């Protein structure tokens, strides 16, 4: 089984828990996930299987969409409802003010990662330092909010749909919205509804995956490597270039007369089998391998 399986992560599991359980269900070791979800968060978690583990970094880079509920008037040390309450403030803002502040976060923003996160500083995860009562300086980093839509407002609760770039902390967005409104806020619920091309509607729980595996029906739910890279144009080698492709070598542009030569392509054998992602090298006038899936 080489491909991507969209898992519907449930509350109480870490992303690593999901991978560990899948190794037992599927009876295979080469499994990885493509973007951490906190234990109390739910939603789609694309998992890479077999040869598709080479795609992990590419899929992690994809934009993601979340639905979150933020609670105004409460600040916690973790920036979500699982943490210790640091302060509570009255909520006197209007719905119009909330909408205006939420919209002000659209576009590129500088976000300071929370202390309760898995980021490492000097070899230690931030949450380990935070649990010991410590804190360290964190550098702001650029994130992009492509869309922030308010789905419902029943103050002090606000339900949001957020589409954002890789590395964005939605609980930090909730905290920052509260800061800008002057009443504080924390995240109460979080569901990832989309990660790249994978949606929550098409995802499977661990129980469903186990049942489909027993029934011999799971493979039809696994997205193939070539399908994930479908956004790249396909290029088919002539028979005389198959040997170069199967050995993971660069392939000269002279093999593809008449084909536009630029960017990255899905390189296929003369029989039509996808073998790897290649990049056109103008200086060397050849396609060089980026990732091979032999």
C-alpha positions as CSV (number, residue, x, y, z in Angstrom):
1,X,0.0,0.0,0.0
2,X,1.8,3.1,-1.3
3,X,-0.3,6.2,-1.1
4,X,-2.1,8.6,1.2
5,X,-4.9,7.7,3.6
6,X,-7.0,10.5,5.0
7,X,-7.6,9.8,8.7
8,X,-10.4,11.4,10.7
9,X,-8.4,12.0,13.9
10,X,-10.6,11.9,17.0
11,X,-10.1,13.7,20.3
12,X,-7.7,12.1,22.7
13,X,-5.2,10.9,20.1
14,X,-1.9,12.6,19.2
15,X,-0.8,12.5,15.6
16,X,1.9,10.1,16.6
17,X,-0.8,7.9,18.3
18,X,-2.6,7.7,15.0
19,X,0.6,6.6,13.2
20,X,1.3,4.0,15.9
21,X,-2.2,2.5,15.7
22,X,-2.1,2.4,11.9
23,X,1.2,0.5,12.0
24,X,-0.7,-2.2,14.0
25,X,-3.8,-2.2,11.8
26,X,-2.0,-2.2,8.5
27,X,1.0,-4.4,9.5
28,X,3.5,-2.0,8.0
29,X,6.3,0.3,9.4
30,X,6.7,3.0,6.8
31,X,3.9,5.3,7.8
32,X,4.1,9.1,8.6
33,X,1.7,12.0,9.1
34,X,1.7,15.3,7.4
35,X,0.9,17.9,10.0
36,X,0.5,17.7,13.8
37,X,-3.0,18.1,15.3
38,X,-3.2,18.7,19.1
39,X,-4.7,15.8,21.1
40,X,-7.9,17.7,21.8
41,X,-8.3,18.7,18.2
42,X,-10.2,16.7,15.6
43,X,-10.2,16.5,11.9
44,X,-8.5,15.3,8.7
45,X,-4.9,14.0,9.1
46,X,-3.4,12.8,5.8
47,X,-1.2,9.8,6.5
48,X,1.5,8.7,4.0
49,X,2.1,5.0,3.5
50,X,5.1,3.1,2.0
51,X,6.8,5.0,-0.8
52,X,4.5,8.0,-0.2
53,X,6.4,8.8,2.9
54,X,8.7,10.7,0.6
55,X,5.8,13.1,0.0
56,X,5.4,14.0,3.7
57,X,7.1,17.4,3.6
58,X,5.3,18.4,0.3
59,X,1.9,17.6,1.8
60,X,2.8,19.3,5.1
61,X,3.4,22.5,3.1
62,X,-0.2,22.6,1.8
63,X,-2.8,25.1,3.0
64,X,-5.2,24.0,5.6
65,X,-8.8,24.9,6.7
66,X,-10.1,24.8,10.2
67,X,-13.3,25.4,12.1
68,X,-12.7,26.9,15.6
69,X,-14.7,28.2,18.4
70,X,-13.1,31.0,20.4
71,X,-14.3,32.2,23.8
72,X,-13.9,35.9,24.5
73,X,-13.1,37.1,28.0
74,X,-10.8,34.3,29.0
75,X,-7.1,33.9,28.7
76,X,-5.2,30.7,29.5
77,X,-1.5,29.7,29.6
78,X,-2.0,27.3,26.6
79,X,-4.2,29.7,24.6
80,X,-7.0,27.0,24.6
81,X,-9.6,25.8,27.1
82,X,-7.4,23.0,28.4
83,X,-5.0,25.4,30.1
84,X,-4.9,27.2,33.4
85,X,-7.0,30.4,33.4
86,X,-4.7,33.4,33.7
87,X,-7.4,36.1,33.7
88,X,-11.1,36.7,33.0
89,X,-12.4,40.0,31.6
90,X,-15.9,41.3,30.8
91,X,-16.9,41.1,27.2
92,X,-18.4,44.4,26.1
93,X,-17.5,44.4,22.4
94,X,-20.1,44.4,19.7
95,X,-20.5,41.8,16.9
96,X,-19.4,44.5,14.4
97,X,-16.2,45.0,16.4
98,X,-15.5,41.3,16.4
99,X,-16.1,41.0,12.7
100,X,-13.8,44.0,12.0
101,X,-11.0,42.6,14.1
102,X,-11.2,39.1,12.6
103,X,-11.0,40.6,9.1
104,X,-7.9,42.6,10.2
105,X,-5.9,39.4,10.4
106,X,-6.4,38.5,6.7
107,X,-3.2,38.3,4.7
108,X,0.4,37.9,5.9
109,X,0.8,38.2,9.6
110,X,3.6,37.9,12.2
111,X,2.7,35.2,14.7
112,X,4.6,34.3,17.9
113,X,4.4,30.5,18.5
114,X,2.9,29.5,21.8
115,X,5.0,28.1,24.7
116,X,2.7,25.0,24.7
117,X,3.9,23.7,21.3
118,X,6.2,21.0,20.0
119,X,8.6,23.5,18.5
120,X,12.2,23.0,19.7
121,X,14.6,25.6,21.2
122,X,18.1,24.4,22.0
123,X,17.0,20.8,21.5
124,X,14.0,21.0,23.9
125,X,10.3,21.1,23.0
126,X,8.7,24.3,24.2
127,X,5.9,22.5,26.0
128,X,8.5,20.7,28.1
129,X,9.9,24.0,29.2
130,X,6.4,25.4,29.8
131,X,5.4,22.5,32.0
132,X,8.4,23.2,34.2
133,X,7.2,26.8,34.6
134,X,9.7,28.2,32.3
135,X,9.5,30.5,29.3
136,X,11.8,31.4,26.4
137,X,11.8,34.1,23.8
138,X,10.1,33.0,20.6
139,X,10.8,34.8,17.3
140,X,7.7,35.8,15.3
141,X,7.2,34.0,12.1
142,X,5.3,34.8,9.0
143,X,2.0,33.1,8.4
144,X,-0.8,33.8,5.9
145,X,-4.5,33.9,6.5
146,X,-6.2,33.4,3.2
147,X,-9.8,33.4,4.5
148,X,-11.4,34.1,7.9
149,X,-15.2,33.6,7.9
150,X,-17.4,34.0,10.9
151,X,-19.9,31.1,10.9
152,X,-21.8,32.1,14.1
153,X,-21.6,34.7,16.9
154,X,-23.3,34.1,20.2
155,X,-21.1,36.3,22.5
156,X,-18.8,35.4,24.2
157,X,-18.5,32.5,21.7
158,X,-17.5,33.0,18.1
159,X,-17.3,30.2,15.5
160,X,-14.7,30.7,12.7
161,X,-13.7,29.0,9.5
162,X,-10.0,29.8,8.8
163,X,-7.9,28.9,5.7
164,X,-4.2,29.4,6.4
165,X,-0.7,28.5,5.5
166,X,1.5,25.9,7.0
167,X,2.8,26.5,10.6
168,X,-0.2,28.6,11.7
169,X,-1.5,28.1,15.3
170,X,-5.2,28.7,15.4
171,X,-5.2,29.0,19.2
172,X,-2.7,31.8,18.8
173,X,-5.0,33.5,16.3
174,X,-7.8,33.2,18.9
175,X,-5.5,34.7,21.6
176,X,-4.4,37.5,19.3
177,X,-8.0,38.4,18.4
178,X,-8.8,38.7,22.1
179,X,-5.8,40.9,22.6
180,X,-6.8,43.2,19.8
181,X,-10.3,43.4,21.1
182,X,-9.0,44.1,24.6
183,X,-11.0,41.4,26.4
184,X,-8.8,38.4,25.9
185,X,-9.8,35.1,24.3
186,X,-8.9,31.4,24.1
187,X,-9.8,28.6,21.7
188,X,-12.5,26.3,22.9
189,X,-12.8,23.8,20.0
190,X,-10.8,23.0,16.8
191,X,-11.6,20.8,13.8
192,X,-9.4,20.6,10.7
193,X,-11.8,20.3,7.8
194,X,-9.3,20.3,5.0
195,X,-5.6,19.6,4.5
196,X,-4.5,20.2,0.9
197,X,-6.7,18.2,-1.3
198,X,-8.0,16.0,1.5
199,X,-11.3,16.9,3.2
200,X,-12.9,15.8,6.4
201,X,-15.9,14.3,4.5
202,X,-13.6,11.8,2.8
203,X,-11.6,10.8,5.9
204,X,-11.9,7.6,7.9
205,X,-11.8,6.9,11.6
206,X,-9.3,4.4,12.9
207,X,-12.2,2.0,13.6
208,X,-13.5,2.4,10.0
209,X,-9.9,1.8,8.6
210,X,-9.6,-1.4,10.7
211,X,-12.9,-2.7,9.5
212,X,-12.2,-2.0,5.8
213,X,-8.8,-3.6,6.2
214,X,-10.4,-6.8,7.5
215,X,-12.9,-6.7,4.7
216,X,-10.2,-6.3,2.1
217,X,-11.7,-3.0,0.9
218,X,-9.2,-0.4,2.2
219,X,-7.0,0.0,-0.9
220,X,-9.9,1.7,-2.8
221,X,-9.7,4.5,-0.1
222,X,-6.0,5.1,-0.6
223,X,-5.0,8.0,-2.9
224,X,-2.1,7.0,-5.2
225,X,1.1,9.0,-5.3
226,X,0.6,10.0,-8.9
227,X,-2.9,11.2,-8.1
228,X,-1.6,13.4,-5.3
229,X,0.8,15.0,-7.7
230,X,-1.8,15.4,-10.4
231,X,-1.2,19.2,-10.5
232,X,2.1,18.5,-12.2
233,X,2.0,17.8,-16.0
234,X,2.9,14.2,-17.0
235,X,5.8,13.5,-19.3
236,X,6.3,10.1,-20.9
237,X,9.7,8.8,-21.7
238,X,10.5,7.1,-25.0
239,X,11.7,3.5,-24.6
240,X,15.3,4.4,-25.0
241,X,15.1,6.7,-21.9
242,X,13.4,4.1,-19.7
243,X,16.7,2.8,-18.4
244,X,17.7,6.3,-17.2
245,X,14.4,6.7,-15.5
246,X,14.4,3.4,-13.7
247,X,17.9,4.1,-12.4
248,X,16.8,7.5,-11.1
249,X,19.2,9.4,-13.5
250,X,18.8,12.8,-15.1
251,X,17.1,12.6,-18.6
252,X,18.3,14.8,-21.4
253,X,15.9,17.3,-23.0
254,X,16.6,15.8,-26.4
255,X,14.4,12.9,-25.6
256,X,11.4,15.2,-25.5
257,X,11.5,17.2,-28.7
258,X,8.5,19.4,-29.1
259,X,7.6,19.3,-25.4
260,X,7.7,22.6,-23.4
261,X,10.6,22.4,-21.0
262,X,10.0,24.1,-17.7
263,X,9.2,23.5,-14.0
264,X,8.4,20.2,-12.4
265,X,6.8,17.2,-14.1
266,X,5.5,13.7,-13.3
267,X,8.0,11.5,-15.2
268,X,6.4,8.3,-16.5
269,X,7.9,5.4,-18.3
270,X,7.1,4.6,-21.9
271,X,4.4,2.2,-20.7
272,X,2.8,5.0,-18.7
273,X,3.9,4.1,-15.2
274,X,4.6,7.1,-12.9
275,X,8.1,6.8,-11.5
276,X,9.2,10.2,-10.1
277,X,8.9,13.9,-9.9
278,X,11.5,15.7,-12.1
279,X,12.6,19.3,-12.5
280,X,13.8,20.9,-15.7
281,X,17.3,22.2,-15.4
282,X,17.9,24.9,-18.0
283,X,21.6,25.2,-17.5
284,X,22.2,21.4,-18.1
285,X,19.3,21.1,-20.5
286,X,17.9,18.0,-18.8
287,X,15.3,16.9,-16.4
288,X,16.8,16.0,-13.0
289,X,15.1,13.9,-10.3
290,X,13.5,15.6,-7.4
291,X,11.8,12.6,-5.8
292,X,11.8,9.0,-7.1
293,X,9.0,6.5,-6.4
294,X,10.6,3.3,-7.8
